[in-house]
Amino acid sequence: MKVKNMFILLELILVCFLPGCSKVSGLDEQLIVYGIGIDNSEGIYELSVQAIDIKNNSESSSKEAQKKLTTISSKAPSLIEAEKQIENQSGKKMLYSHALILIIGEQTAKNGITDIVKFFSTNHKLRPTVEVLISNISAKDILANEKGENNSEDILALTKVGKENNDAINSNLRYILGDINDNLKAEKVWYLEYNEGQMCCEKISILKNSKLINILDDDDTKGAILCFGKAKNICDNIKINDKEIYYEINKAKANINFSVEKGKPIFYVSVLVTMNLYNLDNNISNEEVKPLIEKRLSNLIKNTINFCIKENNCDIFNFNKHIIKANADFFKANLNRIENIVASAEYDINVSTKIRYLGPNQDISALVY
Amino acid sequence: MERKNIVTAPQLFSLFFLCNIIIGITYNLPMAKSIGILDHILSAIAALFINILLIFPIYKIYKINPNINIVDNCIKNFKKIGIIFLIIYGVYYIFVCCYMLSLFNIFVRDIVDPDISLFMLTFCVILGSSYAACKGIEGIARACSIILFIICLAIVFIIFTIIPQIDFMNYTPLLFNGPNDFINGIFYLTSLSFYIPLAATLLPVVKSGAKKVLIATNTVTYILFAIVIIIIAGALGDYLKTQTFQIYEATSTAEIGVFKRLDAIYLGIFTSGLFITVSLFLFAFFLVIKKILGVKRNKLIIFFADIFLLVISLILPEFEEISCFFYDTKFIFVFTFLTSFVIPTTILLKYKLNLKWRND
């Protein structure tokens, strides 16, 4: 019985304590990273990390909502060396599990992001849900803002506000990693703009073979989000009879079909948009405004498709997957020239709207839809 | 020779089902030699029916005499030659323990944290499992019920948080890349049916309802597997092709509200499941060894088996020359097929021949 009890005790000690004690790092010995910034100039990586300043946080009042952050940077020929340098500078071990964003400078992205994405995707602690962004200035300048405004949580919030499912274009690490490995796909990443203290994230950058190709302008970004069928809170306006009409999209649902007609590949893109309409009066009839809005939205989508696919050869919409779904045999038979087929295809865009009229005009607002 | 019926049918089902879930967590495409995961839905359905065929001889032997297991049947029908079969079963059970522990070590080292002490992790699991196996099936079954409940909660949470992430564009037509993935998937899934040779030893411990246990384990396992594949393939898409352990990867993306970064908790839950699974196979191994060497040398064998298990499961992740053989699906398939179908069928035929000779 004694031997048995001793055995149980030993087992409990081993299970409860010993594995935890081996190579453990305390919280104050770790650099808890919130944001990561990468720049590369002439083959030298500059890694910047925005981390919690544990010392200042513990000293500050608990009522202070804002976390105190500190940004540390280092330059090295490889990311792993830069990481080690930061660990040596801070005397702490990097902990990526709380990282929210990965910012890559525009110039760096033009040379390709494969190495960066793969390096971080193989890090054991970094979550695949980390949001990836490309910035118009260097990533270090975005993170190391002395005003303390650009903390990683705020930057992440910029990519979420107004986007359905909080991620309209899926620009996190796992999607990018999936896209990089598929030659037919093009990656899409939020573009972060910083101008005179103002920061916004309303444009999409498009990449091909992991290299930054171009940036969609405001209208093209709207068209892209509509085509993804995830649009929410997109605001736009049209002019009718010298009068500005404003509308806000609540929801968009896209449906894409593919067929080959008389040897010509055609993609049928139909989008159903639900929207609120403002500033309408009796002088403009329903029949007049609806087709105009639908035409405007169709043009937005058409221009975006032209820009991405025809001009830049970046299939960010995964039209090639629609070919597989519609006609797998056709896809297999034309595997080597799928990119050409997508680029030369005809795009038939059809937008239908469900309009909710808002405003004081009772004659119209009573007619919901 | 006669054994007490000490475990209920739901408990035995829990044991087999938990065992299959733990095997499923380390499911991976490189071992299955497949590119796409979607064809494995068809493979799971095919494996379900193949397993029914594989289970049949073991169930038939059990029906002839529900109180004796395959270990006793080998000696009863083949006398001394039966020891060869027992050795095969003993090696198989210890092989499964090594396979699971070493794969789990690779999984922890490559995916979870390279700094975790594999020695301590393996040592503790083996020590606990060995103790549980010595205490008997009843204790393992009770612990299993609690752990399975927690694991089921975790699975439900993961599934329901992943479902909203499904993108239908991630589904490609089945057999799009030809039948290779489908065929390799069948081999892989069938080779991992470790519960069938285990059932050969454990079925007599159940009070009643062995048939229901086998059917339920087989059906629920593969249906759950197919559902999980459908969900993770739809949610994670091409990202799965870049990852080694596809099913586990779902845990790192499963999050809702404040419930984020829970993969460390899942790992703890799954490790407890591993402890049950290893103890179950060790228990089966001890039954075989007891029959071969007698009760007297039992403790010594347990000690050496534990040392062997510890060494092999730590060595395997380090040496590719040995591990490539250990993780070869064809080898595992042949071994599983031998212990779940060939040996039981041989015993069954011998029994029928003996019966015929006696009647003549």
Interface residues (C-beta under 8 A of the other chain):
Chain A: F7 I8 E11 L14 V15 L18 P19 S22 K23 S97 H98 S121 H124 K125 R127 P128 T129 N165 R174 Y175 L177 G178 D179 N181 D182 K185 N318 K321 H322 I324 K325 A328
Chain B: I111 V112 D113 P114 D115 I116 S117 M120 L121 F123 C124 L127 G128 Y131 P164 M169 Y171 T172 P173 F176 L236 G237 D238 Y239 L240 K241 T242 E249 S252 T253 E255 R261
